[in-house]
């Protein structure tokens, strides 16, 4: 049974940083591309970043390049999202996802506010 558990969210001031983690289970993690999505209040869910199974290829939403970094540790079945220089508009629930499967975890809330 596929499970994705996201954690690491919280309240952070503008300009601060957070690292999100997502632990996966129930499938062969290392061969699957993974992504981080977010959904802000009143907005549609959007893809933030994606990473190939071996971690060598990454892609980002144009508006986030340079501030967010996606990475993975296949030995730990974990994908990460390092978020720097956070802005209030980054406030959202963040979800990780196996890109070829329509399954969503519960997400983790990131609130950027002073």
DOVOKOL-141016 format. One line per field, with one value per atom (N, C-alpha, C): residue in three letters; atom name; x, y, z. Coordinates in steps of 0.1 Angstrom, whole numbers. Example, Ala and Ser with C-alpha at 12.3 -4.5 7.8 and 13.67 -1.06 7.14 Angstrom:
palo <- [ala / ala / ala / ser / ser / ser];
dopa <- [N / CA / C / N / CA / C];
c1 <- [132 / 123 / 132 / 128 / 137 / 129];
c2 <- [-57 / -45 / -33 / -22 / -11 / 0];
c3 <- [78 / 78 / 78 / 71 / 71 / 79];
***
This chain:
palo <- [unk / unk / unk / unk / unk / unk / unk / unk / unk / unk / unk / unk / unk / unk / unk / unk / unk / unk / unk / unk / unk / unk / unk / unk / unk / unk / unk / unk / unk / unk / unk / unk / unk / unk / unk / unk / unk / unk / unk / unk / unk / unk / unk / unk / unk / unk / unk / unk / unk / unk / unk / unk / unk / unk / unk / unk / unk / unk / unk / unk / unk / unk / unk / unk / unk / unk / unk / unk / unk / unk / unk / unk / unk / unk / unk / unk / unk / unk / unk / unk / unk / unk / unk / unk / unk / unk / unk / unk / unk / unk / unk / unk / unk / unk / unk / unk / unk / unk / unk / unk / unk / unk / unk / unk / unk / unk / unk / unk / unk / unk / unk / unk / unk / unk / unk / unk / unk / unk / unk / unk / unk / unk / unk / unk / unk / unk / unk / unk / unk / unk / unk / unk / unk / unk / unk / unk / unk / unk / unk / unk / unk / unk / unk / unk / unk / unk / unk / unk / unk / unk / unk / unk / unk / unk / unk / unk / unk / unk / unk / unk / unk / unk / unk / unk / unk / unk / unk / unk / unk / unk / unk / unk / unk / unk / unk / unk / unk / unk / unk / unk / unk / unk / unk / unk / unk / unk / unk / unk / unk / unk / unk / unk / unk / unk / unk / unk / unk / unk / unk / unk / unk / unk / unk / unk / unk / unk / unk / unk / unk / unk / unk / unk / unk / unk / unk / unk / unk / unk / unk / unk / unk / unk / unk / unk / unk / unk / unk / unk / unk / unk / unk / unk / unk / unk / unk / unk / unk / unk / unk / unk / unk / unk / unk / unk / unk / unk / unk / unk / unk / unk / unk / unk / unk / unk / unk / unk / unk / unk / unk / unk / unk / unk / unk / unk / unk / unk / unk / unk / unk / unk / unk / unk / unk / unk / unk / unk / unk / unk / unk / unk / unk / unk / unk / unk / unk / unk / unk / unk / unk / unk / unk / unk / unk / unk / unk / unk / unk / unk / unk / unk / unk / unk / unk / unk / unk / unk / unk / unk / unk / unk / unk / unk / unk / unk / unk / unk / unk / unk / unk / unk / unk / unk / unk / unk / unk / unk / unk / unk / unk / unk / unk / unk / unk / unk / unk / unk / unk / unk / unk / unk / unk / unk];
dopa <- [N / CA / C / N / CA / C / N / CA / C / N / CA / C / N / CA / C / N / CA / C / N / CA / C / N / CA / C / N / CA / C / N / CA / C / N / CA / C / N / CA / C / N / CA / C / N / CA / C / N / CA / C / N / CA / C / N / CA / C / N / CA / C / N / CA / C / N / CA / C / N / CA / C / N / CA / C / N / CA / C / N / CA / C / N / CA / C / N / CA / C / N / CA / C / N / CA / C / N / CA / C / N / CA / C / N / CA / C / N / CA / C / N / CA / C / N / CA / C / N / CA / C / N / CA / C / N / CA / C / N / CA / C / N / CA / C / N / CA / C / N / CA / C / N / CA / C / N / CA / C / N / CA / C / N / CA / C / N / CA / C / N / CA / C / N / CA / C / N / CA / C / N / CA / C / N / CA / C / N / CA / C / N / CA / C / N / CA / C / N / CA / C / N / CA / C / N / CA / C / N / CA / C / N / CA / C / N / CA / C / N / CA / C / N / CA / C / N / CA / C / N / CA / C / N / CA / C / N / CA / C / N / CA / C / N / CA / C / N / CA / C / N / CA / C / N / CA / C / N / CA / C / N / CA / C / N / CA / C / N / CA / C / N / CA / C / N / CA / C / N / CA / C / N / CA / C / N / CA / C / N / CA / C / N / CA / C / N / CA / C / N / CA / C / N / CA / C / N / CA / C / N / CA / C / N / CA / C / N / CA / C / N / CA / C / N / CA / C / N / CA / C / N / CA / C / N / CA / C / N / CA / C / N / CA / C / N / CA / C / N / CA / C / N / CA / C / N / CA / C / N / CA / C / N / CA / C / N / CA / C / N / CA / C / N / CA / C / N / CA / C / N / CA / C / N / CA / C / N / CA / C / N / CA / C / N / CA / C / N / CA / C / N / CA / C / N / CA / C];
c1 <- [8 / 0 / 9 / 6 / 14 / 11 / 22 / 20 / 30 / 26 / 35 / 32 / 42 / 40 / 49 / 43 / 51 / 52 / 63 / 65 / 75 / 76 / 86 / 80 / 67 / 61 / 60 / 55 / 54 / 53 / 54 / 53 / 67 / 70 / 83 / 81 / 91 / 90 / 95 / 90 / 95 / 110 / 116 / 130 / 136 / 128 / 133 / 134 / 138 / 140 / 133 / 129 / 123 / 128 / 129 / 131 / 120 / 113 / 103 / 108 / 102 / 106 / 94 / 95 / 84 / 90 / 85 / 89 / 79 / 84 / 75 / 76 / 66 / 66 / 56 / 57 / 47 / 50 / 62 / 66 / 81 / 86 / 101 / 104 / 109 / 110 / 121 / 132 / 143 / 141 / 130 / 128 / 117 / 111 / 100 / 104 / 100 / 101 / 91 / 96 / 88 / 86 / 76 / 74 / 69 / 71 / 64 / 54 / 43 / 32 / 28 / 21 / 15 / 2 / -7 / -20 / -22 / -22 / -25 / -40 / -44 / -58 / -65 / -76 / -84 / -77 / -66 / -60 / -59 / -56 / -54 / -40 / -40 / -27 / -18 / -5 / 5 / 18 / 24 / 37 / 48 / 55 / 66 / 80 / 82 / 95 / 93 / 102 / 102 / 116 / 118 / 131 / 130 / 140 / 140 / 143 / 141 / 143 / 157 / 167 / 181 / 186 / 177 / 181 / 189 / 192 / 201 / 194 / 181 / 174 / 163 / 163 / 154 / 148 / 135 / 128 / 120 / 119 / 112 / 102 / 92 / 83 / 92 / 90 / 98 / 99 / 88 / 87 / 95 / 100 / 106 / 121 / 126 / 140 / 149 / 159 / 168 / 165 / 152 / 149 / 146 / 141 / 137 / 147 / 150 / 158 / 152 / 150 / 144 / 156 / 155 / 166 / 159 / 167 / 162 / 173 / 169 / 178 / 171 / 176 / 169 / 171 / 182 / 184 / 174 / 169 / 159 / 145 / 143 / 130 / 124 / 132 / 128 / 131 / 122 / 124 / 123 / 131 / 132 / 129 / 124 / 123 / 129 / 140 / 146 / 141 / 135 / 129 / 136 / 142 / 149 / 142 / 145 / 140 / 125 / 118 / 104 / 96 / 85 / 77 / 63 / 55 / 41 / 33 / 36 / 29 / 33 / 43 / 46 / 38 / 29 / 20 / 11 / 11 / 3 / 5 / -3 / -1 / 8 / 18 / 28 / 26 / 26 / 24 / 35 / 39 / 48 / 40 / 45 / 37 / 46 / 43 / 49 / 42 / 50 / 44 / 35 / 37 / 29 / 17 / 14 / 3 / -6 / -19 / -28 / -31 / -22 / -23 / -17 / -24 / -19 / -19 / -8 / -7 / -15 / -13 / -21 / -14 / -2 / 5 / 10 / 17 / 22 / 21 / 16 / 12 / 25 / 27 / 38 / 31 / 34 / 28 / 40 / 40 / 50 / 44 / 48 / 41 / 50 / 49 / 56 / 47];
c2 <- [-12 / 0 / 12 / 21 / 33 / 43 / 48 / 58 / 69 / 82 / 93 / 102 / 104 / 112 / 124 / 136 / 148 / 154 / 160 / 168 / 178 / 187 / 198 / 212 / 213 / 226 / 233 / 245 / 253 / 268 / 276 / 290 / 296 / 304 / 310 / 324 / 333 / 347 / 348 / 359 / 362 / 362 / 356 / 356 / 343 / 336 / 324 / 312 / 301 / 288 / 277 / 267 / 255 / 243 / 231 / 219 / 210 / 206 / 196 / 183 / 173 / 159 / 151 / 141 / 132 / 117 / 109 / 95 / 87 / 79 / 70 / 56 / 49 / 34 / 28 / 15 / 7 / 6 / 11 / 10 / 11 / 8 / 9 / 23 / 30 / 44 / 48 / 41 / 46 / 47 / 40 / 40 / 50 / 57 / 66 / 80 / 88 / 102 / 108 / 117 / 123 / 138 / 144 / 158 / 164 / 177 / 185 / 194 / 194 / 203 / 212 / 222 / 230 / 236 / 238 / 244 / 255 / 267 / 279 / 281 / 288 / 290 / 296 / 290 / 295 / 293 / 286 / 284 / 269 / 266 / 252 / 247 / 234 / 228 / 230 / 232 / 235 / 227 / 223 / 216 / 226 / 223 / 231 / 227 / 214 / 208 / 193 / 188 / 174 / 168 / 155 / 150 / 135 / 132 / 118 / 108 / 95 / 85 / 84 / 86 / 86 / 99 / 109 / 122 / 131 / 127 / 134 / 146 / 145 / 155 / 162 / 175 / 182 / 193 / 197 / 208 / 215 / 229 / 237 / 246 / 250 / 261 / 273 / 280 / 291 / 302 / 304 / 314 / 311 / 298 / 294 / 291 / 291 / 288 / 297 / 290 / 297 / 298 / 296 / 296 / 283 / 274 / 260 / 250 / 240 / 229 / 215 / 207 / 194 / 184 / 174 / 164 / 151 / 140 / 127 / 119 / 110 / 100 / 87 / 79 / 67 / 56 / 57 / 48 / 50 / 62 / 65 / 66 / 63 / 65 / 79 / 89 / 102 / 113 / 121 / 133 / 146 / 155 / 168 / 180 / 190 / 203 / 214 / 219 / 230 / 243 / 251 / 264 / 275 / 284 / 296 / 309 / 319 / 333 / 332 / 326 / 324 / 337 / 337 / 349 / 345 / 355 / 352 / 345 / 347 / 340 / 325 / 321 / 307 / 299 / 306 / 300 / 290 / 278 / 267 / 254 / 245 / 231 / 224 / 218 / 212 / 197 / 191 / 177 / 171 / 159 / 152 / 141 / 137 / 128 / 120 / 108 / 99 / 103 / 107 / 115 / 106 / 93 / 85 / 78 / 83 / 77 / 88 / 86 / 96 / 93 / 96 / 94 / 106 / 111 / 122 / 119 / 124 / 123 / 134 / 136 / 147 / 160 / 161 / 174 / 179 / 190 / 197 / 212 / 219 / 233 / 242 / 251 / 261 / 275 / 282 / 296 / 305 / 315 / 325 / 338 / 343 / 355 / 361 / 374 / 380 / 382];
c3 <- [0 / 0 / 0 / -10 / -11 / 1 / 7 / 17 / 14 / 16 / 15 / 27 / 36 / 48 / 47 / 46 / 46 / 59 / 62 / 75 / 73 / 83 / 83 / 81 / 79 / 77 / 90 / 90 / 102 / 98 / 109 / 107 / 106 / 96 / 94 / 90 / 94 / 90 / 75 / 69 / 55 / 55 / 45 / 44 / 50 / 58 / 64 / 55 / 62 / 54 / 61 / 54 / 59 / 50 / 56 / 48 / 50 / 40 / 40 / 37 / 43 / 41 / 37 / 29 / 26 / 26 / 35 / 35 / 28 / 19 / 10 / 14 / 12 / 14 / 5 / 3 / -4 / -19 / -24 / -38 / -38 / -50 / -52 / -55 / -44 / -44 / -55 / -56 / -63 / -78 / -83 / -98 / -102 / -92 / -95 / -93 / -104 / -103 / -92 / -85 / -74 / -76 / -70 / -71 / -58 / -57 / -46 / -53 / -47 / -51 / -40 / -43 / -32 / -36 / -26 / -28 / -18 / -23 / -15 / -13 / -3 / 0 / -12 / -17 / -28 / -42 / -42 / -55 / -58 / -71 / -75 / -71 / -70 / -66 / -78 / -75 / -86 / -83 / -94 / -92 / -89 / -79 / -74 / -80 / -79 / -83 / -85 / -94 / -96 / -97 / -94 / -95 / -100 / -108 / -114 / -103 / -106 / -97 / -92 / -100 / -96 / -91 / -91 / -85 / -94 / -106 / -114 / -122 / -123 / -131 / -122 / -122 / -114 / -123 / -120 / -127 / -117 / -119 / -110 / -117 / -110 / -115 / -117 / -128 / -131 / -120 / -114 / -103 / -91 / -90 / -77 / -79 / -91 / -94 / -86 / -80 / -72 / -57 / -54 / -40 / -34 / -42 / -37 / -44 / -36 / -41 / -37 / -47 / -44 / -44 / -36 / -35 / -30 / -30 / -25 / -20 / -11 / -5 / -7 / -17 / -20 / -10 / -2 / 9 / 20 / 21 / 32 / 26 / 13 / 7 / 10 / 9 / 13 / 2 / 0 / -9 / 0 / -4 / 4 / -5 / 2 / -5 / 5 / 1 / 8 / 3 / 11 / 7 / 14 / 6 / 12 / 7 / 14 / 11 / 9 / 19 / 18 / 18 / 11 / 10 / 14 / 18 / 22 / 12 / -1 / -11 / -13 / -5 / -5 / 5 / 13 / 22 / 15 / 19 / 12 / 20 / 16 / 20 / 9 / 14 / 5 / 5 / -7 / -9 / -17 / -13 / -23 / -30 / -41 / -50 / -58 / -60 / -70 / -83 / -93 / -104 / -113 / -113 / -122 / -114 / -103 / -95 / -89 / -90 / -85 / -71 / -62 / -48 / -41 / -31 / -23 / -9 / -2 / 12 / 18 / 31 / 38 / 37 / 33 / 31 / 44 / 43 / 55 / 52 / 62 / 60 / 63 / 54 / 55 / 55 / 66 / 67 / 69 / 59 / 59 / 63 / 75 / 81 / 92 / 93 / 104 / 116];
***
